[in-house]
Amino acid sequence: MTSKHRDANDQATTASPIPRWLSACIVGGTFLTLALLERRRPLRRPIEPGLPRTGRNLAMATIGSIAVALAETPIVTRAAAMVERRRWGLVKRLRLPPWLEVCAAVVLMDYSLYLWHVLTHRVPALWRFHAVHHIDLDLDASTAVRFHFGELALSTPWRVAQIVTIGTSPLALSIWQTALLASILFHHSNLELPFEIERRLSRTIVTPRMHGIHHSVLRREMDSNWSSGLSVWDRLHRTLRLNVPQMDITIGVSGFQSVSDVGLARMLALPFDPEVRLAAGDEDLPARQDPGVPATFLVP
């Protein structure tokens, strides 16, 4: 190994992750900003307005945060440190400059999360947990943190596999986690962006109109727009659908369309209740009128 490569590896090894307080400030600031903006410029008319729904989602987020702190954070932090120390993973073998190694790892983490998202819909056992995220009568920034603690725990082995296979360093992991949280807050928000701006943004990143279609009760719309950060993965896999008007979308999951269906206690117990049948989308609803534009063309 040349001296130049040794120096590069030393720099990559000693690079510190983003401080947790800074990450928390970025994510918290993003949430508060979006919560204010979506009240001023709502994209869709709320079905269940008011604080009870937001409180329910934040309560679920608090429980999920405890699960992450106990199950995921210690494990993935150690995995990233071990990967960096032992130079495991794809990006390590490529011997890239430190900055490019971090960028490559972040992009590959984003792509492998796309694959995980598809699995949470396709594998029935995973869908029982992920469905809790979709069983919300509205879609806004608080939905972004509405995940069942079981899903967060079950995602830990996949996260470790991502880190070890890709070669994700502690710095790259912290950048990806912070960017991911900010991104999911943004694209779950009920914020109406100027249409032309969103049309341009959706060519690169996931936007509110794009992700709103994924939260449709209709199976053919739910089975699209799986990306979490970059929208290129949906384009690559031909799962992009943008030509659904937002006012035509019914948010949620079939069979859970009233306020009484979405209580906190029921949502926490739902994945473990064998009597509950969870459809992965409703095909019984009438077909939409042909929008007359390609699926990759964003409509209001």
N, C-alpha and C positions, 0 to 999 in steps of 0.2 A: 504494500500500500504506500502510495506517495505521501510526502509530507503535507501536500495540499489536501489530500483526501482525509488524512488524520486530523488536520485542523478543522475541516468541515464537519467531521463526525463529532469532534469534541464540542464544537459550537452547538450542534443539534442536541447533544446529550445534556449540555448545561443550560439550554434554553428553558426558562421557567414557564409554567402554565399561567394563563390569565388569573390574577387573584380572584378569589371567590367573591369578595366584596364588590369588585368592579363588574364582574359578570352579573351579580345580583342587581346592581344599580342599572345596568344596561337593560336587563330583562324587565325589572320593575318599572323603569321609566318608559319603556316601550308599551307595557300594559296600560299604565295610567294615561299615556298620550292617546292611545287607540280608544280607550274607554270613553275619553272626552270627545274625540273626533267623531266616533260612530254615533254618538247622541246628536251631534249637530248635522251630520250628513249620513243618515241611515240608508243602506243599500236595499234592504228588504223590510217590510212592515212587520214588527214583532207580533208573535202569537201570544206569548206570555210575558208581557212587560212587567217591570218592577223589580224590587230587590230580592224576593224569595228565590227566583231562579238563579240569579247571580250568586246569592249566598249558598245555594245548594251546590253549584259548580265549584265555588271556592272551598267549600267543606270537603268535597271529593278531592280537590287538588291538595289540600292539607294532608289528608290521609295518604294520598299517593306520594307526597313528598317524604313522609315518614318511611314508606316502603322503599323509596329510592335511596334514602340516607342509610337504611339498614341493609338492603339487599344489593343495590347496584353500585353506589358510589365507592365503597371500600374495594369491591372486586375489580371494577373497571380501572380504578386509579392504580391499583397494583399491577394489573395487566399491562397498562400503558407504560408504567415504569420498567417492567421486566422487558417489554418489547424494545424500549430505548436502550436498556443496559446490554441486552444480548443481540441487538441489531437484527431482530426478526422481522419478517414481513416483506411484502412486495416492494414498497417504496424504499426500503433499506437496501435491498439487493440492486436497485437501479443506480445507487450512488449519486443521487441528485444533489445539487446545492441545497443547503439547509432550508432556505425560503421556499424553493420549489418542492422539496420533500413535504413540507407542511401543507402547501397548497394542494398537492396531489392527494395527500391523505384526506384532507377535508372534502375534496370532490368525491373520492371513492367512498368515504363514509356516507355521503349524501346518496350516492347511487345504491349502496347496499341497504340503506334504510328504505329506499323505494321497494326493494325486493321483500323486505320484512313487512312492509305495509300491505303488499299484495297477499302475503301469506296470512296475515291477520284476518283477511276477508275470505280466503280460499279454504283454510283449515278450520273445520267446524269448532274444534275445541278452543282455538284462538279467537274465532269470531264471537263466541259467547262472552268473552271479556271485552274485545274491541267494540262490540255492539253498544256497550254502555256509553262509549264516547259519541256514538251516532244517535243514541236515544235522547235527543234534546229537541224541543219543539222549535227552537230558534238557533241561529248560528251567529256568534259574536266572539269577542276576545276571550270571554270567560269559558267558552267551549274548548278553547285551545288547551286548557289545563284540566279538562274534565276527562280523566282517564281512570279506569278501575285499577286499584292497587295490584290486583292479580296480573293484569296485563303488563304493568311496569316490572313486576318481579319476573314474569316469564320472558321478558325481553332481555334479561341480563345475559344468559348464555349467548344469544345472538350478538349482543354488544361486544362481549369478549371475543367471539369469533371474528367480528369486524376488525377489532383492534389488532389481534394477532395476525390475521391474514394480510391486512393492509400494511401493518407496521406503523400504527398511529402513535405518535409520541404524546407525552402529557400536554405539550403546548398545542399540538394539532387537535387533540381531543377537547381541550378547553375552548379553543376557537370554534370548533364545530358545534359543541354543545350550546355555546352562547348564541351563535348565529342561528342554530336550529330553533331555539326557543323564541328568539325574536321573529324568525320567519313564520313559525306556526301561529304566533299571536297576530301577526299581520294578516296572513291569508285566511284565518278563521274570523277575522273582524267583520263587523257589519258596516264597514266604511265604504261609502260610495266615492270612489276616486273619479276625477274627470275621465270620461270614457277613452279619449285618445291616449291619455297618459297610461291608463291601465292596459290598453291594447298593446302599447309598446313594451311595457313592463312584462306582460305575460309571455313575451317571446323569450325571456331569460329566466324569470323567477315565477313562483306560484303567487297568484293574486287572489283577492277576495271573490271576484266573480268566478274565477277558475275553480277554486276549491269549493265554493258553494254548490256547484254541480255535483261534486263528489258526495256531498251530504244529502243528495236527493233521495227520496224514498223509493224511486224507481231503480230497479236493478241495473238496467243498461246505462244509467247515468252514474250510479254509485260505483260501478265497475270502470271508472275512468278517473283521470287526474289523480294518480296515486303519489305524485312527487311531493316532497316536503320542502325542498329548497329551490333547486334549479328545475325548471320545467322541461329541460331537454330530455329527461328520462322518459316522460310520456310521449314525446315526439319520437324518440328512438324506438320505443316498443309499440307505437301506434295505439296508445291508450288515451290520447288527448281528445277532449270534447269541450268545445267552447261555445257551441251554437245553441245554447239553451237560455232563453230569457229568464232573468232572475225572478221576476214576478210570477212565473209559471212553476217555480220549484216548490215542492212540499218537502220541508226539512224533516229528517228523522228516519224512523224504522217502522215498517208496517206492523200494526197491532199495538203501537205505543204512541198514540196521537192525541192523548188528553193529559191534562195536568196531573190527574190521579195516577197515571201510568209511570210517572217519571220521578217519584219521590226518592229521597236519598236512601232510605232503608231498603226500598225495593231494588234500587240500582246496585247497591252493594251486595245484595243476596242473589241477584238475578243469575249470574254465571253458574251458581251452584244449585239452582232449582231445576231438576230434570223435567218438571211439568211444563216449563216455559219453552215454547217453540219459537225459535228466532229465525225469521226469514232474512236472507241476505239480499234484500231488495224485493219490491213488489211488482210483479209483472201483470197483475190483474187490472191495474189502472188503465184508462184509455190512452191510446198512443197519442203523442203530441202531433200537432200539425207540422208538416215538413217546413223547417225554417227557410228553406230555399238557399242556404249557404253551406259551404263545407264545414265539417266538424271542427276543423282547425281555425275557423274564423270566429272571433269573439263578437258576441252580440250583447246589447244592454240587458 
